[in-house]
Amino acid sequence: MIVMGRGNHIPSIRAIPPGAMRLATAHDLSDYPGQGVGQYMGGEAIMERVLIVDDHPLVRDGLRSVIAISFDNCEIFEAASMEEAVSLLEKQDNFDLILLDLNIPDVRRLDGLKLLRDRFPILPVVMVSGAFDRPIVQEALAAGAAGFIPKSLKRSAIVDALHRVVSGEIYLPEAMGETIAPTAEEDEIARRIDSLTPQQKTVLAHLVRGRLNKQIAHDLGVSMTTIKAHVSAILQKLGVLSRTQAVIKANRVHFRAD
């Protein structure tokens, strides 16, 4: 079952592509026989072990407090990076839930989620973020997330979300019940990006990652002159004057070369 903030079904869930729906519903109880989904006892969800992955100590402390108060005798583990999380999971992976921050320094966007889903497929992973929008939530579901919890939720709402997830449901923010159409500006940005050649899109992806021309040239095995030519063409096609402006536009539409 997929639920949104107040436990209602999402009327606009059809907006999520079929592939995303298939992956999202893969967290059904039947996919995790006896592992990683928590359970109901006496009407309450039981969570015995959880891993919080976030590089901000205050955020980890806040989540730890919410969990400790809401789930009796729950063992709470913490990791400040994906490397630290994987190291911990390789030693013991019998967790009921992983809470993963969207912005972990040593991974890019949803790469951490994808890594965890590949390495530890039976463990439900819920994304936690200070900001969210429909595209990133849909992308997280498509990558196998068991839900998406904004950090801005009230404590009671976070508790409700955690109870639903460990009980086998997929939690989405209440705002996901509303259809958010791309703006005309975003449509124009997407059109301009679509006009780039495959090579230019690859270079733009490197720019978005903050790579320098010499680093891109080395990674792609081409000359600096070639990279400079691609960057100039990208700026012209996007109608911007600098690399920074190009990156801002690319991020507006959540551009990814792959």
N, C-alpha and C positions, 0 to 999 in steps of 0.2 A: 504494500500500500504506500502511496506517495501522499504525504500530508504537507500542508503549509502551516504558517505560524499558529493559527488557532485551531488546528486539527481539521479544517475543512479541506475537501478535495479542491484541486486547482482547476477552475473552469477553463483556463486557456492552456492546459498542458499539451494540447495538440500542437502548440507552437514549437515544441521541442521536436527535433528531427527524429524519425523512426529509429535510427541507430542509437541515438542518445537514450530514447525510451527503453530500448532493449537492454542497454548496459545499466541504466538506472535501476530497473526492476530486477537485475541480477542479484540484488541483495535480499531477495526473498528468503524466508526461513529455510526453505527446502535446499537452498544452496549452501547452507552452513549447518549441517547436521550436528547439533550438540556443541558447536564451537562458535565463539566470536559474535554472537548476536544477543547476549543477555537472555533473560527469561522473566516471565511474570510469576510472582509468588504472592498469593493473597491480594492480587490486583495491582501490585507494585513491581516495577522493573528492577531486576537485580544486576548490578554491575560490580564485579569483584576485582577487576584489574583494568586500569586505563593508562595510556601513555599520552602525555601532552608534549607536542613538538612546537616550540615557539622560542624565538631568540630574545624575547623581552621578558625579563624576570617578573615584572609587575603583572603582565598578562598571565603568566604561568601561575603566579600566586593567586590571582583572582579566580582562575578556573579551578585551581586546587581547592580553594575555599568553597566554591559552589558545589563541587563534587563531594567533598568531605562532609558537608552538611546534609546533602541530599541522598547520598548512598552510604548506608552503614557498612563499616568494615571493608571499604574499597581501598585496594592498594593503588597508590598514585605514583607513577613514574614520570620523570621529566627529561627532555632532551632539548638542547639549545640549537641544534643543527641537524640536518638530515644524516650527516655522517655519524653523529652520536646516536641518533635514533636507530639507524640500521645496525650499528654495533650492538646496541642493547637488544634489538629484536632477534639478532642471530644467536644470542645467548638464551633468550626466553621469549617465545612469541605467543604465549597463551593469554593474550589480552582480549578483553571484551570489546574494546574500542580504542581507536587512535584519533586524537584531536590534532589536526595539522594546520598550522598557520599558512595562509596563502603565500606570504612573502618571507620565505626562509632564505637567508643570505647565500647558502651554498648550492641552491637549486633555482631554476628559473620558472616562475609561475606555477604551472601544474605538473612540471617534471617530477617533483617530489612525490606527488600523488601517484603518478604513473609508475614510478619506481617501486613504491610500496605495493601497488596492486600487482605488479609483475613478480616481485620477490615473495610477498606474503599475501596471496590471493584470498585466503579465508578471513583475513582481518578487516572488519569494517573501518573505513577511514572517513571521517567527517572533516570538511574544510571549515576553518574558522578565519574570519577576515574582518578588518576594521571598516572596509568599504566593499560594496558588491554591486553588480548590475546583472541584468538578465543574461547577456552573452557569457560572462564568466561562470555564472551558476550553471547554465546549460552545458558549457564546456566541461565543467567539473563532473556533472552527472554522466556525460558521455565517456569520461575517463574512468568512471567507476566509483565516484564518491557516494557514500551512504547518506549524504546530506550536506547542507551548507548553512552554517550558523554565523550571523553577523555579531561582532563583539559589542555592538550597540544595543543588543537586546537587553531587556530587564532581566534581573537574576531569575525571577520566576519563569520567564519565557525560555531562558537557557536550560533550566531544569526540565521543563516540559519537553524541550527539543531532545535532550539527552535521554529521557525516559522513552520517548518514541523510537529513537534510533536503536537503542539496545533491545527494544522489543520487536525489532524487525522492520520498522517503517523507515521511509526515506523522508527526511525533514528538509523543507524548503522555506525560505523567508516568506512572510505573508505577502510582501510586495510582489512576489512572483505570480500572484493571482491576477495581476494587471498586465495587459499587453503594452510593452514599451516599444514603439516603432522607432526605427532609426531616423535621425533628423536629416534634413535636406543636405546639410553640410557633411554629415557622415556618409551619405550616399555618394556625394561628389568625391570625397576622399577615397572611398572604395573603388569608384570608377577610375580614378587616376592611378591607383595602385594596380588595378587590373591591366592598365595599359603598359605596365613595366614588362620587360622581357624576363624570362626565367632567371637569367644571370643577375639582372638588376634587382629582382626580388630577393635573391640570395644575399646580395650585398646589403640591401636594406635591412634584412633580418640581422645581419652582423652589426649594423649601425644601431639598431634597437637594443642590442646587447651591450652597447658601449665600446665596441671594438674600434681600435685605431686603424688607419689605412694600412700601415705596415703589418699589423696583425692579421688583417683580412687578407692581404696579399700572400702572407705566409700560409695561412690556413687553406686558401684556395689554390695555392701553387701558381700564382700569376704575378705579373709585375706591378709595381706601384703605379705606373702610368696607366695600366688597364683599370685598376681600382679607382683612380682619380677620374677617369673618363666615365666609369659607371656612376660614381657619386654625382658628378656634374649632370648627367642625364636624369638621375633620380630627382635631383633638386628642381630641374626644369619641368619634368613631367608632373611633379607634385605642386608646382607653383610656389616654391618656397626659396628662401635665400641662404639658409644654413642647414647644417646637419641636425642641429637641435630642433629646428622647426619641422624637419622631415620626421624625426623620431616622435615628436608630439602628435603629429597627424597620424602616424602609423599606430600609435598607442590608442588614439581615439576610436579606432575601428578594430582594436585587438589583433593587429596584423601578425600573422605567422607565416613564414615561407613554406612550411610543410603543411 
